């Protein structure tokens, strides 16, 4: 399985901090934000990784991370997303890198306390399809929210005013290689982006989606409030260190 970190976009919700740097290069306690998704994948046993970045500071990732030696990697791959076409569009840029293999996708502003190795191993035994990680949160309306029928996901609703469950879809997704065919069928949403929720719903509709609940705490760091929260969590309890 290959790893993909999506670290593009303009980070407009964190202006003016992101006026001079990419959001994923901002500090979260004692490390740049991008360190955490890299560790997430490495700790899960995934060592073939591509980072999708964008904006005017893409070269800074190379200066910071180099070939990934600090993380025990022999090589890191990079590609560039022009503009803000959405998470699914960014994922589509990695098709050549995947080379027919399954991918584990982590959003660049997601930070977890523990690791996802068990979920990755479970997906490796799955015949195909997709697997997502859910987490109970106090504010699910900020995220994609699964509608559940027992243990089965019926659909995912994006930022619903009245969430159907207390779970959020975390920014960690596992897909077989048909994900790239799905991305090619997507139409832009009202905000002009290709949405990852549409990808996940396509797998759900075909009956090829499983899920697990993430162990330990999880947060994104894409707003001022969640960035502060992420700093506090890492400072108080630590995060997925190598």
WOFENRA-V539302 format. One record per backbone hydrogen bond with DSSP energy under -1.0 kcal/mol. NH is the residue of the N-H (numbers start at 1). CO is the residue of the C=O. If there is no record, write none. Layout:
# WOFENRA-V539302
nh=NH co=CO
nh=NH co=CO
This chain:
# WOFENRA-V539302
nh=2 co=102
nh=3 co=48
nh=4 co=104
nh=5 co=50
nh=6 co=106
nh=7 co=52
nh=14 co=11
nh=15 co=12
nh=17 co=14
nh=19 co=16
nh=25 co=22
nh=26 co=23
nh=28 co=31
nh=31 co=28
nh=33 co=26
nh=34 co=24
nh=35 co=32
nh=36 co=33
nh=38 co=34
nh=39 co=35
nh=40 co=36
nh=41 co=37
nh=42 co=38
nh=43 co=39
nh=45 co=42
nh=46 co=41
nh=50 co=3
nh=51 co=77
nh=52 co=5
nh=53 co=79
nh=60 co=57
nh=61 co=58
nh=63 co=59
nh=64 co=60
nh=65 co=61
nh=66 co=62
nh=68 co=65
nh=71 co=68
nh=72 co=69
nh=73 co=68
nh=77 co=49
nh=79 co=51
nh=81 co=53
nh=88 co=194
nh=90 co=86
nh=91 co=87
nh=92 co=88
nh=94 co=91
nh=95 co=92
nh=98 co=94
nh=99 co=95
nh=101 co=98
nh=103 co=175
nh=104 co=2
nh=105 co=173
nh=106 co=4
nh=107 co=171
nh=108 co=6
nh=110 co=107
nh=111 co=219
nh=113 co=217
nh=120 co=116
nh=121 co=117
nh=122 co=118
nh=123 co=119
nh=124 co=120
nh=125 co=121
nh=130 co=208
nh=131 co=174
nh=132 co=210
nh=133 co=172
nh=134 co=212
nh=135 co=168
nh=137 co=166
nh=142 co=139
nh=143 co=140
nh=145 co=157
nh=147 co=155
nh=149 co=152
nh=152 co=149
nh=154 co=147
nh=157 co=145
nh=159 co=143
nh=168 co=135
nh=169 co=144
nh=170 co=133
nh=172 co=170
nh=173 co=105
nh=174 co=131
nh=175 co=103
nh=176 co=129
nh=179 co=176
nh=180 co=177
nh=182 co=178
nh=183 co=179
nh=184 co=180
nh=185 co=182
nh=186 co=183
nh=189 co=193
nh=192 co=189
nh=194 co=85
nh=199 co=195
nh=200 co=196
nh=201 co=197
nh=202 co=198
nh=203 co=199
nh=204 co=200
nh=205 co=201
nh=206 co=202
nh=207 co=204
nh=208 co=203
nh=210 co=130
nh=212 co=132
nh=214 co=134
nh=219 co=111
nh=227 co=223
nh=228 co=224
nh=229 co=225
nh=230 co=226
nh=231 co=227
nh=232 co=228
nh=233 co=229
nh=234 co=230
nh=235 co=231
nh=236 co=232
nh=237 co=233
nh=238 co=234
nh=240 co=112
nh=241 co=239
